[in-house]
Protein backbone atom coordinates (compact mmCIF):
# COMPACT_ATOMS: atom_id res chain seq x y z
CA UNK A 1 0.00 0.00 0.00
CA UNK A 2 2.61 2.54 1.06
CA UNK A 3 4.90 1.80 -1.89
CA UNK A 4 2.06 2.24 -4.35
CA UNK A 5 1.05 5.54 -2.76
CA UNK A 6 4.66 6.72 -3.06
CA UNK A 7 4.79 5.83 -6.75
CA UNK A 8 1.53 7.64 -7.46
CA UNK A 9 2.42 10.85 -5.60
CA UNK A 10 6.17 11.07 -6.25
CA UNK A 11 5.97 12.98 -9.54
CA UNK A 12 3.46 15.38 -7.95
CA UNK A 13 6.12 16.24 -5.36
CA UNK A 14 8.64 17.11 -8.07
CA UNK A 15 6.10 19.21 -10.02
CA UNK A 16 5.38 21.17 -6.84
CA UNK A 17 9.10 21.72 -6.28
CA UNK A 18 9.55 22.97 -9.83
CA UNK A 19 6.58 25.34 -9.65
CA UNK A 20 7.86 26.69 -6.33
CA UNK A 21 11.33 27.38 -7.76
CA UNK A 22 9.85 29.04 -10.84
CA UNK A 23 7.72 31.26 -8.60
CA UNK A 24 10.79 32.21 -6.53
CA UNK A 25 12.62 33.05 -9.77
CA UNK A 26 9.93 35.58 -10.64
CA UNK A 27 8.05 33.62 -13.29
CA UNK A 28 4.52 35.02 -13.21
CA UNK A 29 2.68 32.86 -15.72
CA UNK A 30 2.91 29.41 -14.17
CA UNK A 31 1.15 26.38 -15.57
CA UNK A 32 -1.39 24.47 -13.55
CA UNK A 33 0.40 21.92 -11.36
CA UNK A 34 -2.01 19.12 -12.17
CA UNK A 35 -0.88 16.77 -14.95
CA UNK A 36 -4.48 16.04 -15.93
CA UNK A 37 -5.10 19.75 -16.51
CA UNK A 38 -1.94 19.96 -18.63
CA UNK A 39 -3.12 17.07 -20.76
CA UNK A 40 -6.56 18.61 -21.24
CA UNK A 41 -5.06 21.97 -22.24
CA UNK A 42 -2.73 20.33 -24.76
CA UNK A 43 -5.60 18.41 -26.36
CA UNK A 44 -7.66 21.60 -26.67
CA UNK A 45 -4.76 23.46 -28.26
Buried (B, 14 or more C-beta within 10 A) or exposed (E): EEEEEEEEEEEEEEBEEEBEEBEEEEEEEEEEEEEEEEEEEEEEE
